[in-house]
Amino acid sequence: MTSRTWILQIAAASAIVLCLNMAVAYCMDPYGVMRDPRGRELRVIFSGRKAKFLLSKHYVPANYDSLIIGPSSSENWDLTAIPGFKIYNESILGANVVEEKSIVDQALSVGHFKLALCIMYPTMTSNHVINDGLDSVSSAEALGSIHLYVHEAVQVLAALHLPVGRLSAPDGATPLKQVPAYFSLVQFDPSYFHLDPVAVESYIDMLGSLRSRGARIVYIIPPLYEPCRALNAVALNDYKQSMQRILPAAPIIDLDGPDFANFRSDASNYLDCFHLTTSGAIKVDKYLTQQIPISLSN
């Protein structure tokens, strides 16, 4: 075999593999960017930032008219029971508002949303670091990327009814790993409550974009485990007051307030100071399902 023949064979084999890869990606289309995503039920399996970025291009605006925008503390909230809204949960692990805005912008470019439930919490505005390559993700990754191959493999395993780990619901709500509760009762460093100017500006810009497309805003302050909250109550209250002065006025549902103290004092509702167990999230879902319509009617 001549070197020229060998090179041609390698090139032909590579082209066949590439074409097969693209054909599989098109057929499975786990992000809904290749085919009409209306009525499909797509899930986040791996690399949540990139997955929700790509899902938000077509799948989210085609199937949902409202959004939850927040960090991992709201990642396992499921508010599908609220009448009159189809809510998609854009929350991602460790998110700040700059990252969330990048994801939400994908949906806003083609969609119109009736409601945006925006989490008001220090981790959203303490920095503007972009993680996991979110600043460079492109639609081409839906045709070839590590996270695409993981999604495809998990879809195959799920179709075979084999264990596949932690999958989101079609509405983006993602169960948190149920591990033994861990409570680090410490006073947070002042940097935890830092108002990063870039993040704050991104929050304001995101709210403006949502409102310009018809979305009503409701702020939600998530419930911090009460012993943790008590150690940081002064700084947390200062943060809430500062954000309310900075952000455009809108209804606020404060799960950090006295009406929710009993919930916050029950350790069984928490995995740690910030994240809720499945049963705790269900209680929050039920409460918000009642309170959000009331907030909108006032």
C-alpha positions as CSV (number, residue, x, y, z in Angstrom):
1,M,0.0,0.0,0.0
2,T,1.4,3.3,-1.0
3,S,1.4,6.3,1.3
4,R,-1.0,8.1,-1.0
5,T,-3.5,5.2,-0.8
6,W,-3.2,5.1,3.0
7,I,-3.8,8.8,3.3
8,L,-6.9,8.6,1.0
9,Q,-8.3,5.7,3.1
10,I,-7.8,7.5,6.3
11,A,-9.4,10.6,4.8
12,A,-12.4,8.6,3.6
13,A,-12.8,6.8,6.9
14,S,-12.7,10.1,8.8
15,A,-15.3,11.6,6.4
16,I,-17.6,8.6,7.0
17,V,-17.2,8.8,10.8
18,L,-17.9,12.6,10.6
19,C,-21.0,12.1,8.5
20,L,-22.3,9.3,10.8
21,N,-21.6,11.5,13.8
22,M,-23.6,14.4,12.3
23,A,-26.4,12.1,11.2
24,V,-26.7,10.7,14.8
25,A,-26.6,14.3,16.2
26,Y,-29.3,15.4,13.9
27,C,-31.6,12.4,14.6
28,M,-31.2,12.5,18.4
29,D,-30.9,16.3,18.6
30,P,-30.7,16.5,22.4
31,Y,-30.7,20.3,22.4
32,G,-33.5,20.9,19.9
33,V,-31.4,23.0,17.6
34,M,-31.6,20.8,14.5
35,R,-35.3,20.1,14.2
36,D,-38.6,21.6,15.4
37,P,-38.5,21.3,19.2
38,R,-42.2,22.0,19.8
39,G,-43.8,19.3,22.0
40,R,-40.5,17.5,22.6
41,E,-39.3,16.7,26.2
42,L,-35.5,17.4,26.3
43,R,-33.4,17.1,29.4
44,V,-30.2,18.4,30.8
45,I,-27.8,15.5,31.4
46,F,-24.3,16.9,31.5
47,S,-22.5,20.3,31.4
48,G,-25.6,22.3,32.6
49,R,-24.3,25.7,31.4
50,K,-23.8,24.6,27.8
51,A,-26.8,22.4,27.8
52,K,-29.2,25.2,28.9
53,F,-27.5,27.7,26.6
54,L,-28.2,25.4,23.6
55,L,-31.7,24.4,24.8
56,S,-32.6,28.1,25.2
57,K,-32.0,28.8,21.5
58,H,-35.2,27.0,20.3
59,Y,-36.5,24.4,22.8
60,V,-37.2,26.8,25.7
61,P,-39.0,29.6,23.7
62,A,-40.9,27.0,21.7
63,N,-42.4,25.2,24.7
64,Y,-42.3,27.6,27.6
65,D,-43.5,31.2,28.3
66,S,-41.9,31.8,31.7
67,L,-38.5,31.4,33.4
68,I,-36.9,30.8,36.7
69,I,-33.5,32.6,36.7
70,G,-31.2,31.7,39.5
71,P,-28.3,29.7,41.0
72,S,-28.3,26.1,42.3
73,S,-30.4,26.9,45.3
74,S,-33.4,27.1,43.0
75,E,-32.2,24.4,40.6
76,N,-34.6,21.7,41.9
77,W,-37.7,24.0,42.1
78,D,-40.5,22.8,39.9
79,L,-43.3,25.3,39.4
80,T,-45.2,23.6,36.6
81,A,-48.4,23.7,38.8
82,I,-48.8,27.4,38.6
83,P,-51.9,28.0,36.4
84,G,-51.6,30.1,33.3
85,F,-47.8,29.8,32.9
86,K,-45.4,27.2,31.5
87,I,-42.2,27.7,33.5
88,Y,-38.8,26.6,32.5
89,N,-36.1,26.5,35.2
90,E,-32.9,28.1,33.9
91,S,-31.1,27.8,37.2
92,I,-27.6,26.3,37.1
93,L,-25.0,25.2,39.6
94,G,-22.9,28.0,41.0
95,A,-24.4,30.6,38.6
96,N,-24.0,34.3,38.7
97,V,-26.3,36.7,36.8
98,V,-23.8,37.3,34.0
99,E,-23.9,33.6,33.1
100,E,-27.7,33.5,33.5
101,K,-28.1,36.5,31.3
102,S,-26.1,34.8,28.6
103,I,-28.4,31.8,28.7
104,V,-31.6,33.9,28.9
105,D,-30.5,36.0,26.0
106,Q,-30.7,32.9,23.8
107,A,-34.3,32.5,24.6
108,L,-35.2,36.1,24.3
109,S,-33.8,36.4,20.8
110,V,-36.7,34.4,19.4
111,G,-39.2,34.0,22.3
112,H,-41.7,36.1,24.3
113,F,-42.1,35.4,28.0
114,K,-45.0,36.3,30.3
115,L,-43.2,35.9,33.6
116,A,-39.6,35.8,35.0
117,L,-39.0,34.6,38.5
118,C,-35.6,36.1,39.4
119,I,-33.7,34.9,42.4
120,M,-32.3,37.7,44.5
121,Y,-29.3,36.2,46.4
122,P,-25.7,37.3,47.0
123,T,-24.1,34.6,44.8
124,M,-25.9,36.0,41.8
125,T,-24.1,39.4,42.0
126,S,-20.8,38.7,43.9
127,N,-18.8,38.2,40.7
128,H,-19.0,38.0,37.0
129,V,-16.8,34.9,36.3
130,I,-18.0,32.8,33.4
131,N,-17.4,29.1,33.9
132,D,-17.3,25.9,31.9
133,G,-16.7,27.7,28.5
134,L,-20.1,29.4,28.5
135,D,-18.5,32.5,26.9
136,S,-17.4,30.5,23.9
137,V,-20.2,27.9,23.3
138,S,-21.7,27.8,19.8
139,S,-24.4,25.9,18.0
140,A,-21.7,23.8,16.3
141,E,-21.3,22.0,19.6
142,A,-24.7,20.5,19.0
143,L,-23.1,18.6,16.1
144,G,-19.9,17.5,17.8
145,S,-18.7,18.0,21.4
146,I,-18.0,15.9,24.5
147,H,-21.2,17.0,26.2
148,L,-23.2,16.1,23.1
149,Y,-21.7,12.6,23.1
150,V,-22.5,12.2,26.8
151,H,-26.1,13.3,26.2
152,E,-26.4,10.9,23.3
153,A,-25.0,8.0,25.4
154,V,-27.3,8.7,28.3
155,Q,-30.3,8.9,26.0
156,V,-29.4,5.4,24.7
157,L,-29.1,4.1,28.3
158,A,-32.4,5.6,29.3
159,A,-34.1,4.1,26.3
160,L,-32.7,0.7,27.5
161,H,-34.1,1.4,31.0
162,L,-30.6,1.4,32.5
163,P,-29.5,3.7,35.4
164,V,-28.4,7.0,34.0
165,G,-27.8,9.2,37.1
166,R,-29.1,12.8,37.6
167,L,-31.4,14.1,34.7
168,S,-33.3,17.3,34.7
169,A,-37.1,17.3,34.1
170,P,-38.2,18.6,30.6
171,D,-38.9,21.9,32.3
172,G,-35.2,22.2,33.4
173,A,-35.8,21.5,37.1
174,T,-32.9,19.3,38.2
175,P,-32.8,17.1,41.3
176,L,-29.9,17.7,43.6
177,K,-27.8,14.8,44.8
178,Q,-29.3,13.5,48.0
179,V,-26.3,13.2,50.3
180,P,-26.2,13.3,54.2
181,A,-26.9,16.9,55.3
182,Y,-23.9,19.0,55.9
183,F,-24.2,22.4,57.8
184,S,-21.2,24.6,58.0
185,L,-22.4,27.3,60.4
186,V,-20.0,30.1,59.7
187,Q,-20.2,33.8,59.2
188,F,-19.6,34.5,55.5
189,D,-16.7,36.5,54.4
190,P,-17.7,40.1,53.4
191,S,-16.8,39.2,49.7
192,Y,-19.8,36.9,49.7
193,F,-22.1,40.0,49.8
194,H,-20.0,42.0,47.4
195,L,-22.0,43.8,44.7
196,D,-19.9,43.3,41.6
197,P,-20.6,46.3,39.3
198,V,-20.5,44.1,36.1
199,A,-22.9,41.6,37.6
200,V,-25.3,44.3,38.9
201,E,-25.3,46.0,35.5
202,S,-26.0,42.6,33.8
203,Y,-28.9,42.0,36.2
204,I,-30.5,45.4,35.3
205,D,-29.9,44.8,31.6
206,M,-31.5,41.3,31.8
207,L,-34.5,42.7,33.6
208,G,-34.9,45.4,31.0
209,S,-34.7,42.9,28.1
210,L,-37.3,40.7,29.8
211,R,-39.7,43.6,30.4
212,S,-39.2,45.0,26.9
213,R,-40.5,41.6,25.6
214,G,-43.6,41.6,27.9
215,A,-42.4,39.6,30.9
216,R,-43.5,40.5,34.3
217,I,-40.9,40.2,37.0
218,V,-41.2,38.6,40.5
219,Y,-38.1,38.6,42.7
220,I,-37.7,35.6,45.0
221,I,-35.4,35.5,48.0
222,P,-34.6,31.9,48.7
223,P,-34.7,30.4,52.2
224,L,-31.3,30.1,53.9
225,Y,-31.2,27.5,56.8
226,E,-32.1,29.4,59.9
227,P,-28.9,28.9,62.0
228,C,-26.8,30.0,59.0
229,R,-29.1,32.9,58.3
230,A,-29.0,34.1,61.9
231,L,-25.2,34.3,61.8
232,N,-25.3,36.4,58.7
233,A,-28.6,38.3,59.2
234,V,-27.2,41.8,59.3
235,A,-25.2,41.4,56.1
236,L,-28.0,39.6,54.4
237,N,-30.5,42.3,55.2
238,D,-28.1,45.0,54.0
239,Y,-27.7,43.1,50.8
240,K,-31.5,42.7,50.3
241,Q,-32.1,46.4,51.0
242,S,-29.3,47.4,48.6
243,M,-30.6,45.2,45.8
244,Q,-34.2,46.6,46.2
245,R,-32.8,50.1,45.8
246,I,-30.8,49.2,42.7
247,L,-33.1,46.9,40.8
248,P,-36.4,48.0,39.1
249,A,-39.4,47.7,41.4
250,A,-41.3,44.5,41.2
251,P,-43.1,42.1,43.7
252,I,-40.9,40.3,46.1
253,I,-41.5,36.9,47.7
254,D,-39.2,36.8,50.7
255,L,-38.6,33.2,51.9
256,D,-36.0,34.7,54.2
257,G,-38.8,36.6,56.1
258,P,-40.7,35.7,59.3
259,D,-43.5,33.9,57.6
260,F,-41.1,31.2,56.5
261,A,-39.1,30.8,59.7
262,N,-40.6,27.4,60.7
263,F,-39.5,26.0,57.3
264,R,-36.0,27.4,57.6
265,S,-35.6,26.0,61.1
266,D,-36.4,22.4,60.0
267,A,-33.1,20.8,59.1
268,S,-34.9,18.0,57.2
269,N,-35.7,20.6,54.5
270,Y,-32.0,21.1,53.8
271,L,-29.0,19.3,52.3
272,D,-26.8,22.2,53.5
273,C,-27.3,25.8,54.4
274,F,-28.3,26.7,50.9
275,H,-29.8,23.7,49.1
276,L,-33.1,22.0,49.7
277,T,-33.8,18.3,49.9
278,T,-36.4,16.9,47.5
279,S,-39.1,17.2,50.2
280,G,-38.0,20.7,51.1
281,A,-38.2,21.8,47.4
282,I,-41.7,20.3,47.2
283,K,-42.8,22.5,50.1
284,V,-41.3,25.6,48.5
285,D,-42.9,24.7,45.2
286,K,-46.3,24.4,46.9
287,Y,-45.9,27.8,48.7
288,L,-44.7,29.6,45.6
289,T,-47.5,28.1,43.5
290,Q,-49.9,29.9,45.9
291,Q,-48.0,33.1,46.4
292,I,-46.9,33.9,42.9
293,P,-50.4,34.5,41.5
294,I,-51.2,36.6,44.6
295,S,-48.1,38.7,44.0
296,L,-49.1,39.3,40.4
297,S,-52.6,40.3,41.3
298,N,-51.5,43.0,43.7
